[in-house]
Amino acid sequence: MTKADRGLALFLIIISLALWAWKTWGFHSSTLKVQAIYDGQIIFSTDLGEGDSQLYRLSLPGGDANLEVKDGAVRLLGVDDDFCPEKICIRTGWIKNQGESIVCVPNKLVIQIIGALGEGVDAISR
């Protein structure tokens, strides 16, 4: 192994570690928001803060549900037994990353996490 080979190997290792660190810690935004959208209208919005623990009640025509925000994550909890027939939205569990959502089709409810600037174009391909 020549000196140039060692230099190239060291360079590739440094680039790999830098890309891994950027992917791991570089994309997280501390200003995430959670929105509850019923039938196309925003009915609830709050910051998704770390360390916070809140329970918000959502009253919908299909029944009542609680939106639990805790440690930078959110989940939907049904209060009424008949809130959602299949309970897929409740079984979705915790979501915490931008772009994730919980959808309850029978109640026309969407819970989504957005960034501080809202939802915009991620990329343009030509």
Secondary structure, 3 states (H helix, E strand, C coil): CCHHHHHHHHHHHHHHHHHHHHHHHCCCCCCCEEEEEECCEEEEEEECCCCCEEEEEEEECCEEEEEEEECCEEEEEECCCCCCCCCHHHHCCCECCCCCEEEECCCCEEEEEECCCCCCCCCCCC
